[in-house]
Amino acid sequence: MAKGVKPRVKVPKSASAGEAITIKTLISHKMESGRRKDGDGNTIPRSIINRFTCAFNGTSILDVTLEPAISTNPYFQFEAVVPEAGEFHFTWYDDDGSVYETKKAVKVA
Amino acid sequence: MTFTRRETLAIGGATLAVATLPGKLMASTSDLIAGVTGGAAASADGIELTAPEIAENGNTVPVAVSAPGAVAITMLAGGNPTPGVAKFTFGPGSAEQSASTRIRLAGTQDVIAIAEMADGSFAAVHKTVKVTIGGCGG
């Protein structure tokens, strides 16, 4: 597992049924592109998050395939519909096989 | 004013290089789009790409893409060592087929976004971003 990986997600605490909400996600990750060289001229091996998914109560919202051209600390902002009260499930997949997960519950007002 | 043979050749060569350069860049952009669409024609409507005209730091360039009714949006950066940037696949829970993120650009180049619509058609858009400091750490 890469060091210091911390997912941060911003989701409104409550929404009205059927409302479209904006979700912002950020995960601290170096996103080593595999093209940089260290002081001795050796290539630093690639180590990135290659996939990010977001689902609400099991319904897929967004599935992103990431390439090395995504910046350090990958950030995503997107829109989702809240049909009922439930939970957003965010998942990041690292090159080294680790999976980072976080969940956010939303109430329907 | 008379030119020696050497001067004439040099001027001719320079003119030729300048004339072929834009054509070459355009071709690579359309080649990349064709690579994603599988050769199918892509319309210019129905997709919007927001990117800065000038990015000071190529390491984090904020970009936003929006294509109502799209199933997936592929983003490419033709001037990077590897052109792929990201592919967004929208599920049934998405409210609006839009997303924003931050990308790396190696230098001044075209950023391309290609949307695959629900009916199988494609829409493509590209925007030139000037990069002051490249983001590939070469």
gemmi code that builds the backbone of each chain (N, CA, C; Angstrom):
import gemmi

chains = {
    "A": [
        ("MET", (0.835, -1.202, 0.000), (0.000, 0.000, 0.000), (0.867, 1.248, 0.000)),
        ("ALA", (0.562, 2.129, -0.904), (1.297, 3.395, -0.958), (1.087, 4.149, 0.356)),
        ("LYS", (2.070, 4.952, 0.717), (2.016, 5.644, 2.014), (1.164, 6.900, 1.947)),
        ("GLY", (0.510, 7.194, 3.036), (-0.201, 8.457, 3.198), (-1.376, 8.648, 2.268)),
        ("VAL", (-2.022, 7.558, 1.884), (-3.188, 7.700, 1.010), (-4.414, 7.982, 1.868)),
        ("LYS", (-5.044, 9.116, 1.627), (-6.208, 9.481, 2.427), (-7.295, 10.025, 1.522)),
        ("PRO", (-8.403, 9.290, 1.395), (-9.486, 9.806, 0.548), (-10.307, 10.871, 1.279)),
        ("ARG", (-10.687, 11.896, 0.554), (-11.565, 12.942, 1.105), (-12.721, 13.105, 0.137)),
        ("VAL", (-13.935, 13.140, 0.680), (-15.124, 13.232, -0.157), (-16.044, 14.289, 0.423)),
        ("LYS", (-16.613, 15.083, -0.453), (-17.565, 16.103, 0.001), (-18.921, 15.838, -0.630)),
        ("VAL", (-19.875, 15.475, 0.225), (-21.236, 15.162, -0.209), (-22.189, 15.908, 0.725)),
        ("PRO", (-23.265, 16.514, 0.225), (-24.216, 17.154, 1.130), (-24.820, 16.133, 2.088)),
        ("LYS", (-25.106, 16.561, 3.328), (-25.638, 15.624, 4.331), (-27.059, 15.200, 3.998)),
        ("SER", (-27.833, 16.121, 3.416), (-29.210, 15.760, 3.060), (-29.566, 16.390, 1.714)),
        ("ALA", (-30.560, 15.793, 1.077), (-31.014, 16.277, -0.224), (-32.487, 15.940, -0.346)),
        ("SER", (-33.188, 16.607, -1.242), (-34.575, 16.205, -1.483), (-34.582, 15.076, -2.507)),
        ("ALA", (-35.597, 14.222, -2.473), (-35.640, 13.046, -3.344), (-35.612, 13.470, -4.805)),
        ("GLY", (-34.738, 12.831, -5.567), (-34.627, 13.134, -6.990), (-33.734, 14.329, -7.304)),
        ("GLU", (-33.165, 14.919, -6.273), (-32.320, 16.094, -6.478), (-30.946, 15.680, -7.027)),
        ("ALA", (-30.410, 16.549, -7.887), (-29.050, 16.331, -8.394), (-28.077, 17.058, -7.467)),
        ("ILE", (-27.090, 16.337, -6.987), (-26.124, 16.952, -6.087), (-24.731, 16.875, -6.697)),
        ("THR", (-23.872, 17.777, -6.261), (-22.484, 17.789, -6.719), (-21.628, 17.069, -5.693)),
        ("ILE", (-20.804, 16.175, -6.187), (-19.897, 15.419, -5.328), (-18.471, 15.791, -5.701)),
        ("LYS", (-17.653, 16.043, -4.703), (-16.233, 16.345, -4.939), (-15.406, 15.298, -4.216)),
        ("THR", (-14.448, 14.732, -4.897), (-13.588, 13.742, -4.254), (-12.136, 14.079, -4.510)),
        ("LEU", (-11.325, 13.784, -3.520), (-9.884, 13.978, -3.644), (-9.219, 12.857, -2.872)),
        ("ILE", (-8.165, 12.309, -3.420), (-7.416, 11.301, -2.673), (-5.945, 11.669, -2.765)),
        ("SER", (-5.284, 11.679, -1.620), (-3.865, 12.032, -1.632), (-3.081, 10.831, -2.151)),
        ("HIS", (-2.421, 11.022, -3.273), (-1.654, 9.942, -3.884), (-0.621, 10.579, -4.794)),
        ("LYS", (0.579, 10.001, -4.813), (1.664, 10.609, -5.597), (1.432, 10.530, -7.100)),
        ("MET", (0.724, 9.503, -7.578), (0.470, 9.307, -9.004), (1.789, 9.356, -9.790)),
        ("GLU", (2.699, 8.475, -9.394), (4.016, 8.431, -10.049), (3.822, 7.941, -11.485)),
        ("SER", (4.193, 8.793, -12.450), (3.822, 8.515, -13.840), (4.665, 7.419, -14.496)),
        ("GLY", (5.809, 7.087, -13.917), (6.683, 6.100, -14.546), (7.610, 6.714, -15.568)),
        ("ARG", (7.624, 8.045, -15.647), (8.490, 8.735, -16.607), (9.561, 9.562, -15.918)),
        ("ARG", (9.387, 9.798, -14.627), (10.374, 10.615, -13.914), (11.609, 9.780, -13.612)),
        ("LYS", (12.733, 10.480, -13.439), (13.978, 9.789, -13.104), (14.464, 10.290, -11.759)),
        ("ASP", (15.115, 9.414, -11.003), (15.662, 9.860, -9.727), (17.054, 10.441, -9.954)),
        ("GLY", (17.739, 10.816, -8.883), (19.034, 11.479, -8.971), (20.074, 10.697, -9.740)),
        ("ASP", (20.005, 9.366, -9.742), (20.987, 8.537, -10.435), (20.584, 8.213, -11.862)),
        ("GLY", (19.497, 8.776, -12.326), (19.061, 8.541, -13.694), (18.247, 7.282, -13.880)),
        ("ASN", (17.862, 6.657, -12.771), (17.007, 5.471, -12.892), (15.547, 5.911, -12.955)),
        ("THR", (14.791, 5.233, -13.785), (13.371, 5.569, -13.893), (12.649, 5.141, -12.625)),
        ("ILE", (11.828, 6.033, -12.094), (11.009, 5.697, -10.934), (9.806, 4.923, -11.463)),
        ("PRO", (9.555, 3.712, -10.948), (8.462, 2.905, -11.528), (7.086, 3.547, -11.344)),
        ("ARG", (6.214, 3.265, -12.311), (4.862, 3.806, -12.282), (4.097, 3.295, -11.064)),
        ("SER", (3.392, 4.183, -10.410), (2.534, 3.799, -9.297), (1.387, 4.791, -9.235)),
        ("ILE", (0.279, 4.425, -9.832), (-0.860, 5.346, -9.874), (-2.135, 4.646, -9.407)),
        ("ILE", (-3.154, 5.430, -9.210), (-4.494, 4.875, -9.035), (-5.035, 4.724, -10.447)),
        ("ASN", (-5.471, 3.525, -10.819), (-5.868, 3.323, -12.213), (-7.376, 3.300, -12.418)),
        ("ARG", (-8.146, 3.263, -11.325), (-9.604, 3.249, -11.498), (-10.279, 3.871, -10.284)),
        ("PHE", (-11.334, 4.611, -10.552), (-12.135, 5.196, -9.482), (-13.602, 4.946, -9.795)),
        ("THR", (-14.348, 4.500, -8.809), (-15.771, 4.284, -9.046), (-16.586, 4.938, -7.937)),
        ("CYS", (-17.797, 5.331, -8.300), (-18.729, 5.858, -7.316), (-20.083, 5.221, -7.591)),
        ("ALA", (-20.727, 4.730, -6.541), (-22.043, 4.100, -6.680), (-22.935, 4.554, -5.541)),
        ("PHE", (-24.240, 4.581, -5.805), (-25.215, 4.944, -4.782), (-26.166, 3.780, -4.591)),
        ("ASN", (-26.185, 3.191, -3.395), (-26.995, 2.010, -3.095), (-26.828, 0.932, -4.175)),
        ("GLY", (-25.626, 0.769, -4.671), (-25.352, -0.265, -5.669), (-25.554, 0.162, -7.106)),
        ("THR", (-26.128, 1.349, -7.351), (-26.304, 1.842, -8.725), (-25.071, 2.647, -9.107)),
        ("SER", (-24.488, 2.296, -10.225), (-23.266, 2.984, -10.645), (-23.558, 4.437, -11.034)),
        ("ILE", (-22.688, 5.324, -10.632), (-22.799, 6.728, -11.018), (-21.690, 7.066, -11.996)),
        ("LEU", (-20.478, 6.738, -11.588), (-19.326, 7.100, -12.405), (-18.251, 6.040, -12.243)),
        ("ASP", (-17.593, 5.738, -13.355), (-16.478, 4.794, -13.348), (-15.390, 5.444, -14.192)),
        ("VAL", (-14.277, 5.761, -13.594), (-13.222, 6.480, -14.306), (-12.002, 5.587, -14.441)),
        ("THR", (-11.448, 5.530, -15.660), (-10.169, 4.879, -15.894), (-9.111, 5.971, -15.887)),
        ("LEU", (-8.147, 5.861, -15.015), (-7.125, 6.898, -14.896), (-5.845, 6.461, -15.595)),
        ("GLU", (-5.209, 7.400, -16.270), (-3.919, 7.157, -16.915), (-2.872, 7.997, -16.174)),
        ("PRO", (-1.594, 7.791, -16.482), (-0.585, 8.578, -15.763), (-0.711, 10.096, -15.958)),
        ("ALA", (-1.506, 10.537, -16.924), (-1.658, 11.971, -17.160), (-2.595, 12.645, -16.161)),
        ("ILE", (-3.103, 11.903, -15.183), (-3.918, 12.528, -14.139), (-2.966, 13.033, -13.049)),
        ("SER", (-3.236, 14.231, -12.573), (-2.330, 14.896, -11.641), (-2.209, 14.178, -10.306)),
        ("THR", (-1.171, 14.549, -9.562), (-0.994, 14.109, -8.188), (-2.263, 14.455, -7.411)),
        ("ASN", (-2.611, 13.643, -6.433), (-3.828, 13.834, -5.632), (-5.057, 13.960, -6.538)),
        ("PRO", (-5.434, 12.878, -7.204), (-6.525, 12.946, -8.181), (-7.819, 13.514, -7.603)),
        ("TYR", (-8.349, 14.478, -8.317), (-9.552, 15.182, -7.891), (-10.634, 14.968, -8.935)),
        ("PHE", (-11.856, 14.693, -8.475), (-12.982, 14.563, -9.398), (-14.184, 15.296, -8.846)),
        ("GLN", (-14.893, 15.944, -9.743), (-16.153, 16.575, -9.365), (-17.197, 16.111, -10.374)),
        ("PHE", (-18.365, 15.695, -9.892), (-19.403, 15.210, -10.796), (-20.764, 15.340, -10.140)),
        ("GLU", (-21.798, 15.046, -10.899), (-23.180, 15.221, -10.437), (-23.849, 13.858, -10.292)),
        ("ALA", (-24.655, 13.722, -9.239), (-25.378, 12.471, -9.022), (-26.796, 12.768, -8.579)),
        ("VAL", (-27.696, 11.825, -8.870), (-29.080, 11.948, -8.449), (-29.265, 11.173, -7.154)),
        ("VAL", (-30.044, 11.734, -6.230), (-30.370, 11.045, -4.985), (-31.844, 10.661, -5.041)),
        ("PRO", (-32.176, 9.407, -5.432), (-33.588, 9.025, -5.528), (-34.198, 8.734, -4.155)),
        ("GLU", (-33.380, 8.238, -3.230), (-33.886, 7.925, -1.887), (-32.716, 8.043, -0.911)),
        ("ALA", (-33.023, 7.909, 0.368), (-31.950, 7.958, 1.357), (-31.029, 6.766, 1.146)),
        ("GLY", (-29.773, 6.943, 1.352), (-28.865, 5.825, 1.156), (-27.429, 6.226, 1.339)),
        ("GLU", (-26.571, 5.470, 0.687), (-25.150, 5.626, 0.930), (-24.380, 5.674, -0.384)),
        ("PHE", (-23.493, 6.639, -0.484), (-22.565, 6.686, -1.612), (-21.345, 5.859, -1.252)),
        ("HIS", (-20.887, 5.106, -2.215), (-19.749, 4.210, -1.995), (-18.655, 4.582, -2.998)),
        ("PHE", (-17.543, 5.047, -2.508), (-16.437, 5.477, -3.375), (-15.297, 4.470, -3.268)),
        ("THR", (-14.725, 4.104, -4.397), (-13.643, 3.125, -4.393), (-12.525, 3.573, -5.322)),
        ("TRP", (-11.306, 3.500, -4.855), (-10.137, 3.798, -5.675), (-9.291, 2.531, -5.767)),
        ("TYR", (-8.793, 2.204, -6.947), (-7.976, 0.998, -7.150), (-6.550, 1.417, -7.482)),
        ("ASP", (-5.609, 0.992, -6.671), (-4.202, 1.337, -6.862), (-3.528, 0.315, -7.783)),
        ("ASP", (-2.451, 0.764, -8.459), (-1.636, -0.136, -9.294), (-1.107, -1.328, -8.496)),
        ("ASP", (-0.773, -1.102, -7.215), (-0.181, -2.178, -6.412), (-1.243, -3.134, -5.854)),
        ("GLY", (-2.484, -2.982, -6.269), (-3.526, -3.912, -5.845), (-4.339, -3.433, -4.664)),
        ("SER", (-3.878, -2.385, -3.976), (-4.660, -1.907, -2.833), (-5.942, -1.247, -3.300)),
        ("VAL", (-6.940, -1.300, -2.467), (-8.237, -0.688, -2.761), (-8.557, 0.238, -1.589)),
        ("TYR", (-8.857, 1.474, -1.899), (-9.214, 2.440, -0.865), (-10.705, 2.710, -0.988)),
        ("GLU", (-11.394, 2.653, 0.145), (-12.845, 2.824, 0.096), (-13.294, 3.847, 1.108)),
        ("THR", (-14.357, 4.529, 0.774), (-14.996, 5.404, 1.742), (-16.483, 5.472, 1.414)),
        ("LYS", (-17.291, 5.736, 2.455), (-18.746, 5.756, 2.284), (-19.308, 7.027, 2.887)),
        ("LYS", (-20.374, 7.522, 2.280), (-21.045, 8.709, 2.805), (-22.542, 8.490, 2.739)),
        ("ALA", (-23.212, 8.664, 3.869), (-24.670, 8.504, 3.901), (-25.341, 9.838, 3.591)),
        ("VAL", (-26.483, 9.751, 2.908), (-27.256, 10.942, 2.577), (-28.678, 10.732, 3.081)),
        ("LYS", (-29.195, 11.744, 3.776), (-30.590, 11.684, 4.249), (-31.473, 12.371, 3.229)),
        ("VAL", (-32.711, 11.923, 3.135), (-33.652, 12.616, 2.257), (-34.579, 13.462, 3.122)),
        ("ALA", (-34.551, 14.743, 2.868), (-35.334, 15.670, 3.693), (-36.764, 15.777, 3.144)),
    ],
    "B": [
        ("MET", (19.008, 42.228, -55.008), (19.321, 41.197, -54.014), (19.423, 39.823, -54.692)),
        ("THR", (20.558, 39.238, -54.579), (20.721, 37.915, -55.190), (21.015, 36.882, -54.111)),
        ("PHE", (20.471, 35.717, -54.270), (20.706, 34.624, -53.322), (21.723, 33.654, -53.904)),
        ("THR", (22.597, 33.181, -53.039), (23.471, 32.088, -53.466), (22.626, 30.820, -53.426)),
        ("ARG", (23.144, 29.789, -53.983), (22.409, 28.524, -54.032), (22.118, 28.035, -52.601)),
        ("ARG", (23.129, 28.195, -51.729), (22.973, 27.724, -50.356), (21.841, 28.458, -49.634)),
        ("GLU", (21.795, 29.775, -49.813), (20.752, 30.561, -49.148), (19.361, 30.158, -49.643)),
        ("THR", (19.254, 29.979, -50.953), (17.958, 29.621, -51.527), (17.465, 28.307, -50.944)),
        ("LEU", (18.357, 27.364, -50.819), (17.988, 26.059, -50.267), (17.523, 26.191, -48.818)),
        ("ALA", (18.231, 27.018, -48.054), (17.900, 27.183, -46.641), (16.512, 27.801, -46.483)),
        ("ILE", (16.236, 28.828, -47.305), (14.930, 29.497, -47.216), (13.822, 28.523, -47.617)),
        ("GLY", (14.068, 27.805, -48.696), (13.081, 26.830, -49.162), (12.780, 25.797, -48.100)),
        ("GLY", (13.817, 25.284, -47.457), (13.654, 24.267, -46.418), (12.853, 24.797, -45.254)),
        ("ALA", (13.144, 26.027, -44.833), (12.454, 26.623, -43.690), (10.974, 26.805, -44.005)),
        ("THR", (10.677, 27.293, -45.219), (9.284, 27.507, -45.616), (8.528, 26.183, -45.590)),
        ("LEU", (9.144, 25.167, -46.087), (8.522, 23.851, -46.154), (8.207, 23.352, -44.747)),
        ("ALA", (9.163, 23.526, -43.824), (8.973, 23.057, -42.454), (7.804, 23.784, -41.814)),
        ("VAL", (7.717, 25.094, -42.013), (6.637, 25.886, -41.419), (5.296, 25.457, -42.007)),
        ("ALA", (5.283, 25.220, -43.320), (4.034, 24.882, -43.997), (3.505, 23.520, -43.539)),
        ("THR", (4.380, 22.564, -43.272), (3.917, 21.217, -42.931), (3.562, 21.087, -41.453)),
        ("LEU", (4.086, 21.962, -40.596), (3.909, 21.806, -39.153), (2.447, 21.817, -38.701)),
        ("PRO", (1.648, 22.849, -39.041), (0.262, 22.837, -38.545), (-0.527, 21.647, -39.063)),
        ("GLY", (-0.283, 21.285, -40.298), (-0.980, 20.150, -40.894), (-0.711, 18.875, -40.123)),
        ("LYS", (0.510, 18.714, -39.676), (0.906, 17.529, -38.946), (0.194, 17.461, -37.591)),
        ("LEU", (0.109, 18.600, -36.912), (-0.568, 18.639, -35.619), (-2.046, 18.307, -35.770)),
        ("MET", (-2.681, 18.894, -36.779), (-4.094, 18.648, -37.016), (-4.347, 17.170, -37.286)),
        ("ALA", (-3.469, 16.594, -38.088), (-3.632, 15.194, -38.451), (-3.571, 14.321, -37.208)),
        ("SER", (-2.663, 14.628, -36.291), (-2.543, 13.763, -35.125), (-3.784, 13.883, -34.246)),
        ("THR", (-4.362, 15.101, -34.167), (-5.587, 15.269, -33.388), (-6.718, 14.439, -33.976)),
        ("SER", (-6.895, 14.537, -35.309), (-7.997, 13.783, -35.914), (-7.709, 12.285, -35.895)),
        ("ASP", (-6.426, 11.919, -35.973), (-6.068, 10.496, -35.874), (-6.451, 9.939, -34.512)),
        ("LEU", (-6.194, 10.743, -33.466), (-6.509, 10.296, -32.109), (-8.013, 10.136, -31.938)),
        ("ILE", (-8.773, 11.093, -32.500), (-10.232, 11.003, -32.405), (-10.714, 9.754, -33.139)),
        ("ALA", (-10.175, 9.532, -34.340), (-10.565, 8.358, -35.129), (-10.215, 7.069, -34.397)),
        ("GLY", (-9.116, 7.087, -33.650), (-8.699, 5.910, -32.893), (-9.730, 5.509, -31.848)),
        ("VAL", (-10.402, 6.503, -31.266), (-11.405, 6.217, -30.239), (-12.746, 5.853, -30.878)),
        ("THR", (-13.115, 6.596, -31.931), (-14.426, 6.360, -32.536), (-14.414, 5.163, -33.476)),
        ("GLY", (-13.235, 4.637, -33.769), (-13.138, 3.533, -34.710), (-13.372, 3.992, -36.135)),
        ("GLY", (-13.008, 5.228, -36.418), (-13.126, 5.750, -37.773), (-14.452, 6.429, -38.057)),
        ("ALA", (-15.431, 6.264, -37.148), (-16.733, 6.901, -37.358), (-16.600, 8.413, -37.222)),
        ("ALA", (-17.431, 9.144, -37.965), (-17.371, 10.605, -37.910), (-17.905, 11.088, -36.569)),
        ("ALA", (-17.260, 12.117, -36.028), (-17.692, 12.678, -34.755), (-18.224, 14.079, -34.994)),
        ("SER", (-19.401, 14.364, -34.456), (-19.959, 15.702, -34.621), (-19.296, 16.639, -33.617)),
        ("ALA", (-19.404, 17.934, -33.884), (-18.772, 18.912, -33.001), (-19.751, 19.412, -31.946)),
        ("ASP", (-21.029, 19.036, -32.057), (-22.033, 19.512, -31.112), (-22.243, 18.503, -29.986)),
        ("GLY", (-22.792, 18.983, -28.906), (-23.205, 18.099, -27.825), (-22.117, 17.794, -26.818)),
        ("ILE", (-20.971, 18.415, -26.955), (-19.911, 18.213, -25.971), (-19.205, 19.535, -25.738)),
        ("GLU", (-18.898, 19.755, -24.485), (-18.241, 20.998, -24.121), (-17.013, 20.676, -23.281)),
        ("LEU", (-15.914, 21.329, -23.607), (-14.664, 21.114, -22.867), (-14.193, 22.456, -22.336)),
        ("THR", (-13.983, 22.506, -21.039), (-13.497, 23.738, -20.424), (-12.060, 23.504, -19.968)),
        ("ALA", (-11.172, 24.289, -20.517), (-9.761, 24.178, -20.149), (-9.164, 25.576, -20.226)),
        ("PRO", (-8.156, 25.861, -19.435), (-7.566, 27.201, -19.493), (-6.822, 27.422, -20.798)),
        ("GLU", (-6.795, 28.673, -21.263), (-6.061, 28.976, -22.487), (-4.559, 28.850, -22.232)),
        ("ILE", (-4.147, 29.345, -21.078), (-2.734, 29.265, -20.701), (-2.652, 28.608, -19.329)),
        ("ALA", (-1.866, 27.548, -19.241), (-1.651, 26.881, -17.967), (-0.212, 27.147, -17.563)),
        ("GLU", (-0.018, 27.758, -16.411), (1.349, 28.067, -15.992), (2.098, 26.808, -15.632)),
        ("ASN", (1.404, 25.915, -14.949), (2.049, 24.702, -14.480), (1.376, 23.500, -15.136)),
        ("GLY", (2.133, 22.770, -15.929), (1.576, 21.618, -16.624), (1.275, 20.446, -15.715)),
        ("ASN", (1.695, 20.532, -14.454), (1.460, 19.424, -13.534), (0.016, 19.310, -13.086)),
        ("THR", (-0.670, 20.430, -12.975), (-2.086, 20.391, -12.601), (-2.833, 21.399, -13.458)),
        ("VAL", (-3.487, 20.892, -14.478), (-4.290, 21.740, -15.342), (-5.752, 21.353, -15.102)),
        ("PRO", (-6.559, 22.281, -14.559), (-7.956, 21.930, -14.315), (-8.751, 21.874, -15.616)),
        ("VAL", (-9.459, 20.787, -15.825), (-10.285, 20.655, -17.024), (-11.662, 20.133, -16.621)),
        ("ALA", (-12.663, 20.561, -17.364), (-14.020, 20.088, -17.124), (-14.616, 19.701, -18.455)),
        ("VAL", (-15.406, 18.645, -18.439), (-16.020, 18.177, -19.668), (-17.481, 17.859, -19.389)),
        ("SER", (-18.318, 18.168, -20.360), (-19.751, 17.950, -20.173), (-20.361, 17.563, -21.501)),
        ("ALA", (-21.138, 16.484, -21.502), (-21.786, 16.026, -22.728), (-23.116, 15.401, -22.345)),
        ("PRO", (-24.223, 16.176, -22.397), (-25.525, 15.622, -22.009), (-25.892, 14.412, -22.861)),
        ("GLY", (-26.293, 13.346, -22.205), (-26.700, 12.148, -22.917), (-25.576, 11.200, -23.277)),
        ("ALA", (-24.374, 11.478, -22.802), (-23.242, 10.628, -23.147), (-23.201, 9.403, -22.243)),
        ("VAL", (-22.668, 8.325, -22.788), (-22.465, 7.113, -22.009), (-21.067, 7.149, -21.413)),
        ("ALA", (-20.125, 7.631, -22.222), (-18.734, 7.689, -21.775), (-18.042, 8.870, -22.440)),
        ("ILE", (-17.087, 9.427, -21.745), (-16.270, 10.499, -22.308), (-14.806, 10.101, -22.156)),
        ("THR", (-14.064, 10.136, -23.262), (-12.639, 9.831, -23.238), (-11.872, 11.134, -23.397)),
        ("MET", (-10.861, 11.314, -22.590), (-10.028, 12.507, -22.714), (-8.638, 12.103, -23.155)),
        ("LEU", (-8.101, 12.885, -24.109), (-6.773, 12.594, -24.642), (-5.953, 13.869, -24.667)),
        ("ALA", (-4.644, 13.713, -24.558), (-3.722, 14.831, -24.699), (-2.657, 14.397, -25.699)),
        ("GLY", (-2.789, 14.860, -26.941), (-1.950, 14.385, -28.032), (-0.469, 14.673, -27.881)),
        ("GLY", (-0.123, 15.701, -27.121), (1.289, 16.076, -26.991), (1.994, 15.412, -25.830)),
        ("ASN", (1.309, 14.567, -25.100), (1.934, 13.865, -23.981), (2.656, 12.619, -24.491)),
        ("PRO", (3.617, 12.111, -23.709), (4.309, 10.880, -24.140), (3.325, 9.732, -24.364)),
        ("THR", (2.293, 9.641, -23.547), (1.200, 8.694, -23.803), (-0.073, 9.528, -23.881)),
        ("PRO", (-0.830, 9.427, -24.981), (-1.950, 10.359, -25.160), (-3.139, 10.140, -24.236)),
        ("GLY", (-3.316, 8.979, -23.681), (-4.473, 8.724, -22.827), (-4.447, 9.565, -21.562)),
        ("VAL", (-5.595, 10.089, -21.166), (-5.695, 10.861, -19.922), (-6.675, 10.174, -18.969)),
        ("ALA", (-7.915, 10.002, -19.416), (-8.911, 9.373, -18.566), (-10.119, 9.001, -19.396)),
        ("LYS", (-10.878, 8.041, -18.880), (-12.148, 7.695, -19.510), (-13.213, 7.673, -18.427)),
        ("PHE", (-14.228, 8.509, -18.599), (-15.327, 8.582, -17.649), (-16.491, 7.784, -18.206)),
        ("THR", (-16.956, 6.796, -17.458), (-18.135, 6.029, -17.861), (-19.265, 6.378, -16.897)),
        ("PHE", (-20.351, 6.897, -17.447), (-21.445, 7.350, -16.593), (-22.471, 6.249, -16.408)),
        ("GLY", (-22.863, 6.031, -15.167), (-23.870, 5.024, -14.853), (-25.253, 5.646, -14.772)),
        ("PRO", (-26.274, 4.817, -14.494), (-27.647, 5.340, -14.436), (-27.873, 6.340, -13.301)),
        ("GLY", (-27.012, 6.350, -12.303), (-27.208, 7.265, -11.179), (-26.643, 8.654, -11.393)),
        ("SER", (-26.011, 8.885, -12.540), (-25.417, 10.203, -12.751), (-26.497, 11.195, -13.178)),
        ("ALA", (-26.427, 12.400, -12.625), (-27.452, 13.399, -12.895), (-27.191, 14.095, -14.211)),
        ("GLU", (-25.950, 14.404, -14.436), (-25.568, 15.217, -15.577), (-24.260, 14.601, -16.049)),
        ("GLN", (-24.118, 14.375, -17.338), (-22.905, 13.703, -17.810), (-21.767, 14.723, -17.890)),
        ("SER", (-21.283, 15.101, -16.726), (-20.197, 16.069, -16.677), (-19.240, 15.670, -15.561)),
        ("ALA", (-17.998, 16.055, -15.715), (-16.997, 15.761, -14.701), (-15.861, 16.750, -14.844)),
        ("SER", (-15.194, 17.037, -13.756), (-13.987, 17.845, -13.854), (-12.889, 17.189, -13.046)),
        ("THR", (-11.670, 17.407, -13.501), (-10.510, 16.818, -12.845), (-9.291, 17.688, -13.147)),
        ("ARG", (-8.141, 17.228, -12.720), (-6.896, 17.961, -12.982), (-5.943, 17.021, -13.701)),
        ("ILE", (-5.317, 17.537, -14.765), (-4.477, 16.662, -15.582), (-3.069, 17.214, -15.732)),
        ("ARG", (-2.193, 16.352, -16.230), (-0.803, 16.730, -16.508), (-0.637, 16.930, -18.004)),
        ("LEU", (0.060, 17.993, -18.392), (0.344, 18.234, -19.800), (1.846, 18.472, -19.952)),
        ("ALA", (2.442, 17.779, -20.918), (3.889, 17.866, -21.104), (4.296, 19.179, -21.754)),
        ("GLY", (3.401, 19.800, -22.486), (3.730, 21.036, -23.167), (2.493, 21.583, -23.844)),
        ("THR", (2.661, 22.673, -24.585), (1.540, 23.271, -25.307), (0.980, 22.262, -26.301)),
        ("GLN", (-0.306, 22.035, -26.249), (-0.914, 20.998, -27.081), (-2.431, 21.087, -27.072)),
        ("ASP", (-3.041, 20.244, -27.882), (-4.498, 20.133, -27.928), (-4.966, 19.114, -26.900)),
        ("VAL", (-5.954, 19.501, -26.106), (-6.626, 18.546, -25.229), (-7.908, 18.143, -25.954)),
        ("ILE", (-8.151, 16.848, -26.028), (-9.277, 16.339, -26.813), (-10.256, 15.619, -25.887)),
        ("ALA", (-11.538, 15.840, -26.114), (-12.565, 15.087, -25.398), (-13.508, 14.481, -26.424)),
        ("ILE", (-13.778, 13.198, -26.257), (-14.654, 12.485, -27.188), (-15.762, 11.834, -26.375)),
        ("ALA", (-17.001, 12.155, -26.721), (-18.135, 11.580, -26.007), (-18.776, 10.508, -26.859)),
        ("GLU", (-19.108, 9.404, -26.206), (-19.848, 8.342, -26.887), (-21.281, 8.452, -26.407)),
        ("MET", (-22.193, 8.756, -27.333), (-23.585, 8.966, -26.962), (-24.319, 7.640, -26.823)),
        ("ALA", (-25.511, 7.706, -26.213), (-26.299, 6.493, -25.966), (-26.676, 5.787, -27.266)),
        ("ASP", (-26.858, 6.548, -28.360), (-27.249, 5.932, -29.635), (-26.042, 5.449, -30.446)),
        ("GLY", (-24.844, 5.499, -29.864), (-23.660, 4.988, -30.545), (-22.921, 6.009, -31.375)),
        ("SER", (-23.445, 7.220, -31.474), (-22.731, 8.257, -32.227), (-21.665, 8.905, -31.335)),
        ("PHE", (-20.815, 9.692, -31.968), (-19.714, 10.306, -31.227), (-19.733, 11.822, -31.400)),
        ("ALA", (-19.253, 12.505, -30.388), (-19.049, 13.947, -30.489), (-17.654, 14.234, -29.956)),
        ("ALA", (-16.946, 15.103, -30.637), (-15.570, 15.368, -30.225), (-15.308, 16.854, -30.219)),
        ("VAL", (-14.433, 17.262, -29.331), (-14.059, 18.667, -29.229), (-12.592, 18.717, -28.810)),
        ("HIS", (-11.881, 19.728, -29.273), (-10.507, 19.883, -28.786), (-10.193, 21.340, -28.558)),
        ("LYS", (-9.276, 21.559, -27.649), (-8.947, 22.909, -27.230), (-7.444, 22.985, -27.010)),
        ("THR", (-6.833, 24.057, -27.502), (-5.394, 24.208, -27.328), (-5.093, 24.859, -25.984)),
        ("VAL", (-4.191, 24.239, -25.247), (-3.760, 24.785, -23.965), (-2.274, 25.102, -24.068)),
        ("LYS", (-1.927, 26.341, -23.748), (-0.512, 26.729, -23.747), (0.053, 26.408, -22.379)),
        ("VAL", (1.159, 25.697, -22.361), (1.749, 25.296, -21.092), (3.106, 25.971, -20.942)),
        ("THR", (3.286, 26.676, -19.824), (4.546, 27.380, -19.581), (5.617, 26.417, -19.079)),
        ("ILE", (5.266, 25.625, -18.051), (6.210, 24.626, -17.533), (5.558, 23.265, -17.686)),
        ("GLY", (6.199, 22.370, -18.399), (5.630, 21.051, -18.665), (5.543, 20.207, -17.407)),
        ("GLY", (4.663, 19.228, -17.428), (4.400, 18.440, -16.230), (4.811, 16.995, -16.325)),
        ("CYS", (5.906, 16.694, -17.005), (6.274, 15.284, -17.075), (7.581, 14.991, -16.379)),
        ("GLY", (8.172, 15.967, -15.748), (9.362, 15.761, -14.930), (10.520, 15.160, -15.681)),
        ("GLY", (10.633, 15.410, -16.995), (11.703, 14.826, -17.788), (13.010, 15.482, -17.512)),
    ],
}
model = gemmi.Model(1)
for chain_id, residues in chains.items():
    chain = gemmi.Chain(chain_id)
    for i, (resn, *xyz) in enumerate(residues, 1):
        res = gemmi.Residue()
        res.name, res.seqid = resn, gemmi.SeqId(i, " ")
        for name, pos in zip(("N", "CA", "C"), xyz):
            atom = gemmi.Atom()
            atom.name, atom.element = name, gemmi.Element(name[0])
            atom.pos, atom.b_iso = gemmi.Position(*pos), 0.0
            res.add_atom(atom)
        chain.add_residue(res)
    model.add_chain(chain)
structure = gemmi.Structure()
structure.add_model(model)
structure.setup_entities()
